[in-house]
Amino acid sequence: MERTAGADPGVYEPSSDVAVIGTKGEVSVRKERFCHPEEARLIWKDDRLWLEDMPGGNGVFLRIQHLVELDPEDEFLVGDQLLRVSRNPEPYDDGPTAEPTYFYSSPKPIVSAFRVTQIFEGGCFGGCVLARGNSVQVGTEQCDLLFPMDPLVSKQHCILEEQAGVIILTDLESRTGVFVRIKGDQELMHGDEIVVGRTRLRVEFTQRKTKGGLRA
């Protein structure tokens, strides 16, 4: 496993079938302040490599290679931005009260299927944008959700679209990729990239070092 961005050593070679990624793991990212002591596990089983998210941390994110279906409240990374997709709440009853008085508010928005919200350090919400109809595009120029000061975000980085009631995330051939937080176990392939905290790691299959061992 090779580090491609972050502050710790460049190459990790786990010697057993199970290796923990974390500040106190076999794959140690000890200088990563956004990483739990045991953030995730690598498991080599039946000649296949699996990544397992462990409870208590900030999660582990996998770079998408093709369009991906998202569930409400799923999180993903675009550059240095942590984003969350959510369904829009059902509209409140805007009829009059008994007086009668109507609730004063901004004009109702266009019909929108979902929203994308930026998550700041500490968990507070940042920018939020409603889908224009059924899509939200993220980037630095001519997009719905703009991050012009983030050097890791491309001009048109990715797009989220609702298709037949499902939210689909597509990387628009960005320079740095889009990473989705995994849930449960996820099989890894040669060349896959993951993010833990702000450390990026790439998986490389080379050769089995010993019986039951893995070099990655």
C-alpha positions in Angstrom: 0.0 0.0 0.0 1.5 3.3 -1.2 0.8 6.7 0.3 0.2 9.2 -2.4 -0.8 12.2 -0.2 -0.3 12.8 3.5 2.4 13.1 6.1 3.5 9.6 6.9 5.9 7.0 5.3 5.5 6.3 1.7 5.0 2.5 1.4 3.4 -0.1 3.8 3.8 -3.8 3.4 1.4 -5.7 5.8 2.8 -9.1 6.7 -0.4 -10.8 7.8 -3.8 -11.4 6.4 -5.4 -8.7 8.5 -4.0 -5.2 8.9 -5.5 -2.2 10.7 -5.3 1.3 9.1 -5.1 4.0 11.8 -2.8 6.0 14.0 -2.0 2.9 15.9 -2.5 0.3 13.2 -0.1 -1.9 11.2 -0.7 0.6 8.4 0.2 3.5 10.6 -0.9 7.1 9.7 0.3 8.4 13.1 0.5 12.0 12.0 -3.0 12.1 10.6 -5.1 14.1 13.1 -8.4 13.2 11.4 -7.8 9.5 11.8 -9.0 7.1 14.6 -6.4 4.7 16.1 -8.3 1.9 14.3 -10.1 3.5 11.3 -10.4 0.5 8.9 -9.1 -3.0 8.3 -7.6 -4.7 5.3 -8.5 -8.4 5.1 -6.9 -10.8 2.6 -9.2 -13.8 2.1 -9.4 -16.4 -0.6 -7.0 -14.4 -2.8 -9.1 -11.3 -2.6 -8.5 -8.0 -0.6 -11.3 -6.5 1.4 -11.6 -3.1 3.1 -13.7 -2.9 6.3 -14.8 0.4 7.9 -14.5 0.3 11.7 -16.8 2.1 14.1 -15.8 5.3 15.9 -13.8 7.1 13.3 -14.3 9.5 10.4 -14.7 6.7 7.9 -12.7 5.6 4.9 -13.4 6.7 1.4 -12.9 4.8 -1.9 -12.2 6.5 -5.3 -15.0 5.8 -7.7 -14.1 4.3 -11.1 -17.6 4.6 -12.7 -21.0 6.0 -11.8 -22.1 5.1 -8.3 -25.6 5.0 -6.7 -25.8 7.0 -3.5 -28.3 6.6 -0.6 -29.6 9.6 1.4 -27.0 10.9 3.9 -24.1 9.2 2.1 -20.9 11.3 2.2 -18.2 11.9 -0.5 -15.0 13.8 -1.0 -14.4 16.3 -3.8 -10.9 17.8 -3.3 -10.7 18.8 0.3 -14.5 19.2 0.6 -16.6 16.7 2.6 -20.1 16.7 1.1 -23.3 14.9 2.1 -26.3 14.2 -0.2 -29.8 14.3 1.4 -33.4 14.1 0.3 -35.3 17.4 0.6 -37.9 17.3 3.4 -41.6 17.3 2.6 -43.0 20.8 2.3 -44.8 22.2 5.3 -48.4 23.1 5.2 -48.4 26.8 4.1 -52.0 27.4 4.6 -53.3 30.1 7.0 -53.7 29.7 10.7 -57.0 30.2 12.5 -56.6 34.0 12.6 -56.1 33.6 9.5 -52.4 34.4 9.0 -50.0 33.0 6.5 -46.5 32.0 7.4 -44.1 34.5 6.0 -41.2 32.9 4.0 -39.0 33.1 1.0 -40.8 32.1 -2.3 -40.9 28.4 -2.8 -38.0 27.0 -4.8 -38.2 25.1 -8.0 -39.1 21.5 -7.8 -36.0 19.8 -6.4 -35.2 16.1 -5.8 -32.3 16.4 -3.3 -29.6 18.7 -1.8 -25.9 18.6 -1.3 -24.4 20.0 1.9 -20.8 20.9 2.8 -19.6 19.6 6.2 -17.0 21.7 8.1 -14.6 20.4 10.7 -16.5 19.7 13.9 -19.6 18.6 12.0 -21.2 22.0 11.4 -22.8 22.7 8.0 -21.3 24.9 5.4 -22.7 25.6 1.9 -25.8 23.9 0.7 -27.4 23.7 -2.7 -30.7 22.3 -3.9 -30.8 20.3 -7.1 -31.9 22.3 -10.1 -34.7 19.9 -11.0 -32.8 16.6 -10.8 -29.1 17.5 -10.9 -26.2 19.2 -9.0 -22.8 19.8 -10.6 -19.8 20.5 -8.4 -16.6 22.3 -9.5 -14.8 25.6 -9.5 -16.5 27.2 -12.6 -20.0 27.3 -14.0 -21.4 24.8 -11.5 -24.2 24.7 -8.9 -21.8 24.1 -5.9 -18.6 26.1 -6.4 -15.3 25.7 -4.6 -13.0 28.2 -6.5 -10.4 28.3 -3.7 -9.8 24.6 -3.5 -6.8 23.7 -5.8 -7.8 20.0 -5.8 -11.2 20.7 -7.4 -11.5 20.7 -11.2 -13.6 23.2 -13.2 -16.4 20.6 -13.7 -15.5 18.0 -11.1 -18.6 15.7 -10.7 -22.3 15.6 -11.1 -25.1 14.1 -9.1 -28.3 13.2 -10.9 -31.6 11.6 -9.9 -32.6 8.9 -12.3 -35.8 6.9 -11.8 -35.8 7.8 -8.1 -32.1 7.0 -7.6 -29.3 9.5 -7.0 -26.3 8.8 -9.2 -22.8 10.3 -8.7 -20.5 10.6 -11.7 -16.8 11.8 -11.8 -16.5 14.1 -14.8 -12.9 13.0 -15.5 -11.6 15.2 -12.7 -7.8 15.5 -11.9 -8.0 14.3 -8.3 -11.1 12.0 -8.4 -14.2 11.6 -6.3 -14.2 9.4 -3.1 -17.3 7.9 -1.5 -17.4 6.8 2.1 -17.8 3.0 2.2 -20.3 1.1 4.3 -19.4 -2.3 5.7 -17.0 -4.3 3.5 -15.7 -3.3 0.1 -13.5 -5.4 -2.2 -10.4 -3.6 -3.4 -8.7 -4.0 -6.7 -5.1 -3.3 -7.9 -4.7 0.4 -8.3 -7.6 1.4 -6.1 -7.2 4.6 -4.0 -8.6 5.2 -0.6 -8.6 8.3 1.7 -8.3 8.1 5.5 -8.5 11.5 7.1 -6.5 13.6 4.6 -4.1 10.8 3.7 -4.5 9.1 0.3 -3.4 5.5 -0.1 -3.1 3.4 -3.3 -3.4 -0.4 -3.3 -0.8 -2.4 -5.3 -0.8 -6.1 -5.5 2.8 -7.4 -6.0 3.5 -10.8 -4.5 2.7 -13.0 -1.5 5.6 -12.6 0.9 4.7 -15.7 3.1 1.8 -18.1 3.4 -1.1 -16.0 4.7 0.7 -12.7 4.0 0.2 -9.9 1.6 2.3 -7.2 0.2 0.1 -4.3 -0.8 
